[in-house]
């Protein structure tokens, strides 16, 4: 996948948000030796077929305006920018690029839809978000950063402008006055006064992606995010909670471990113990859809264990393929998992593709 870094001039807008902060790069994750994945090798042929079938399904289901909606007349679907962004990244994760090949225009339409939704305050949202605008906004910021450098000049100019505003929203949301336990994280709204690990995960991925593209991110922003994530850690069992003081969950733990890996805290004790918690918890999930927010959890745990590497990924990856591959439906989609992820199949299908394709390392954020 050809990609050109775009060193946006984000420093100027950051100065307006936090003038006292010193701009500093997030430390790069230490390089790890590339080794063949035994889990991928065992299942790659079936995984390739499943992913290709899913992408053909998603391409056929895209609306003319670039969104994915269960109703052709609904041009403002719930969580529309988030689902569109996840679908676009699904194509990128298999090596497809904007404007090129069989899915080039599908990707471009998805990008254009997300760009068309940006509000004057910078939010990337249809305004019809079931789970709060910051979920959609952070996911969409991540997608626009991931495609940056792959698109044509005219589209790139629009992405550059949109990302400058979008990053400012994320930074401003973290700086809202919050209590000690909630400081440093993100939540549903720009002005939320509390935080949760899930929304924080999307914000962290977006910031890591723009950093990979050459943008400077204040060191204090990263330090505060890591401090919040560690407050969600349950030191008694090694897992992570949705909010400090809560119970451990596999999606929450996958999110936290991935954030630590992406933010330069590679294979630290809390991350390794979190990886152990994920592997132990996976033994309870014996069929597709078993477990709270199944598709979401598999998406984050796949990335988290892959970043940890070694047996963390091999053990998780093999079990993931065993769960996902037989569950794919005849049309190429995956059903909603866990009973609480909505009725649309576009979300779980995109999440399944993104989880299965992690070891391909085609999506920039998947790089170790």
N, C-alpha and C positions, 0 to 999 in steps of 0.2 A: 504494500500500500504506500503510495507516494504522498508525502505530507510535508508542507513547508511551515516552519515556525512563524508565528505572527507576533512580534514583540510589541503588543499594544502599549500605548502611552497611558497606562493605568495609574501611574504615580501621581499624575495631576489630580485625578478625581479622588484618589485616596487621601491626598493632602487636605481636601475639603472635608472628608469624613473624619479623619483622625490626624490632625496636623502635628500632634506631638509624637506620633509613632515613627520609628525609624524603619524604612523599607528594607526588607531582607528576604532572601530567597528561602523557600522551604528546603531543607537539606534533601539531597537526592537519596533514595533508598540504596543501600549498599548493593553492589552487583553480586549476583549469585551465578554459579556455573550453570549453563544450560544443559539439562539432562533430558533424555527422552522420557516421556510420561508413559509408564506401563499401563495406567488406567486408560489413557487416550488410545494407545496402540491397540489395546484389546477391543475397544468399542468404536474406533474411529470410522470404520466403514458404515456402521449402522447410524452413528451420530451424524455423519455427513449427509446421508440420505434423509434423516429426520429433519435436520436444519434446512436443507434445500427445499423440502416439502413445505415446511413452515413458512419460509420466505415467499414461496410461490403463493401460498394462501394469503399472507399479509398484503402482498402486492395486489392481488385480485380484489381485496376488500377495501383498499384505500379509496376514500371519496375524492371527487374531482378537485376539491379545494385543498387537499393534502392531509386531511385529518382521518382518523379511524373512528367510526361511530356505528352503532348497531342500527341506526335509522338514517337512511340516505338524506332525509330532510333536516336532520339535526346537525347544524353547522357549529354548534357550541356545546359539544358533548362534555359531560362531567370529566374532570381531569384530562381534558382534551390535549393540552400541550404536553403533559407528562406522558400520556400514552403514545402520542405522535413521536415524541423524542425517543422513547424506548424502542419503538418500531424502527425508526431511522437507525439507531445504534445497532439494532439486530442485523441489519444489512451490512453495516460497516464491520461488524464482528466476524463476518464470514469472508471479508476481503473485498466487498463491493464498494464502489466509490461514486460520489455525486457526478451525474452527467455522463457516466461511462457504463457501457454494458447493458444487460437486460433490465437492471433495476436503477439505472442512473437517474431517470426522470422521476421514479417513485421516491427516491431519496431527496431530490431537489424539491418536489412538491411538499414533502414533509417539512423540510427546512423552511420553505417559504410560508407554510401555514403557521409555524411557530413564530417566525419573525413578524407576521401580520398581527399577532395578538398582543404585542408589547404595548403597555400603557404608558402614559406620559411620565409616570413615576418610575418607570423601568421594569415593572413587573411583567413577566411572560406568562400570561394567563388568559383564559377565555372568560374569567369572571364567573364560572359555573363549577367551581371546584368542590367536590364532595369532601375532600380531606384538607382543605385549606390551601390558599394560594402559594405558600412558600414551598410546599412539596412540588407542585408543578413548576414553580419558578426555578428552583435549584436543579431539578432534573433537566429542564430545558436549557439552562445555562451550561450544564455539563455537555449536553449534546452539541450545542453551538460551538463550544470550545473544541470538542472532539473532531468536528468536521472542518474547523478553521484550517486553512492552508490546503484543502483538497478541492475547493470550489472555484468557479470562474471569478474573474476580477470584480464584476458588478455585484455578485452575490457576496463576495468576500467583504466588500465595502460596507454592505448592510450588516453583516455579521460583526464586523469590528465595532460599528456604532452601537449595535444592540448589546454586545458583551460589556462594553464600558459602563453602560447604564445598569446592566444586570448584576455585575460584580459589586457595584456601589450599593445596590439593594441588599445583597447578602451581608456585606460588611456593616451596613447601617443596622440591620436586624440584630446582629450579634451585640451591638453596643447599647441596645435598649436597657434601661435600668432593671436589674434582676436581682433576686435574692441570692445568697451565697451558693446554694446548691445548684441553682439554675444558671449562674453566670458562665458565659463562654459558649453556650449552646444556642440552638435555633428551635423554633416552634412553628405552629401553623400560620401565624400572621406576622407581618413586618414588625408590628408593635407589640407582639406577645411579651409578657413579663415572666414566662416560664420557658422551659426547654425540654426536648426529648431526644433520645438517641437516634431515632429514625430520621427525623428532619435534619438533625445534625449530620448524619451520614451523607445525605444528599448534598448538603452545603459543603462539606469537606471534600467530597469527590469533585465538585465543581471548582473549588479553589485549587485543588491539586492539578486539575487539568489546565486551568489558565496559567498556573505556574509553569507547567511543562511547556506551554506555548511562549514563555518568555516574560510573562507579567510578574512584577514584583508584588509580593503579599506581605503585609506587616507581620513581623515575627510575633508580636504580642497577640495577634489574631489566632495564630497557630497554637501558641502556648496556652491561651485561654480555652481553646477547643479541646486540646489534649487533657487539660485539667478537668474539664466537664466530663469527658468520656471516662476518665479514671474514677470520678465520683460515682459513676454508674456501675462500677465493678463490685461484684459480690465476692469478697475475699474468702468467704467460707467455702464456696464451691468453684470459684474461678470463672464463672459466667458473668454476663453483664445484664443490667436491667434496663427497662424502657426509660425510667427516671431514677435518680438516686434513691436508694432505700427500697426499691421494688424487687420483684423476683427475677431470676435469670430466665432468659428465653433464647432459643437458637438463632432467630433472626436478629435479635438485639446483640447477641454475642458476636455473630458474624459481622455485623455493622461495626461494632467497636474494634474488633481485631483488624479489619480492613483499614479503618481510619488510622489506627496506630501505625500500621505498615506504610500507608501512603504519606504519613506526616513525619517519617524519618525515625520512628521508634521501632525499628525492625527487630523482630524476634526478642523483644524485651520480655521479662518474666510474665507480666500481665497478658501479653499477646500469646505467648506459648501456652499458658494455662487456659486461656480462652480457646485456643485451638484444641486442647485436650478435652475441654468441656463440649465443644461441638462434636467431636468424634464419639464421645460417650453418649451424647444425646441422640445422635443419628441412629443408634441401635433401637430406639423406640419407634422410629418412623419406618414401618414395614410396608407401606403402600403409598402410592401417589395421593397427595392431598391430605395426608395425616399430619396434623400439627397446625398450629396457629399461623396464619399468613404464609402458607406453604411456598408459593412461588417466590414471594419476596425473600423468605429465609434462605431458600436454595440459591437465589441470585447472590446474596451477600456472602453466604458461607462458602460458595464456590470460589469467589474472588479472594476471600480471606485465607482459605487453606492453600490456594495456589500461591499467594504471596508468601506464606510461611514456608511452603515448599516441602521437600522430603516426604515422609510418610503422612504428614497432615493432608497434603493434596491427594496422594495416591489412594489412601483409604477412603477419603471423602469422595473423590472423583469416581471411583468404581461404584460406590453405593449410589451416587447421583445418577449415573447412567442406567443403573439397574431400575431405578424408580421412574425416570423420565421416559425412556425409550418405549416401553410397552404401553404407556399411558397416552401416547399421541393418538388423536382421533383420525378417522379416515380422510378428512378434508385437509389435514396437516396442522390443525390447531391443537392446543392443549386446553382441557377444561379448567374452569376456575378451581383453585386449590384451597383447601382449608375451610371452605364454607363461609369465608368472610372477606373475600376479595372482589366482590361485585359479580354481576352477571356476565359482563363482557368477557369474551375469550381472547381479545386482543392483548390485554395486559398479561395474563399468564403465558400466552404464546410467546410474546416478546421476551418475557423474563426467562422462559425456558431456553430460548435460543441463546440469550446472553449468558446464562449459566453454563450451558453445554459447550459454548465456544470459547470459554476463558483460556484454555491451554493453547488455542491457535494464536493468541497474542496479536491479532489484527487490529483490535481497538486500542488506540494509544494508551488509555488508562489501564489496560491489562498488562502492560509491560512490567517486568519485575525490576 
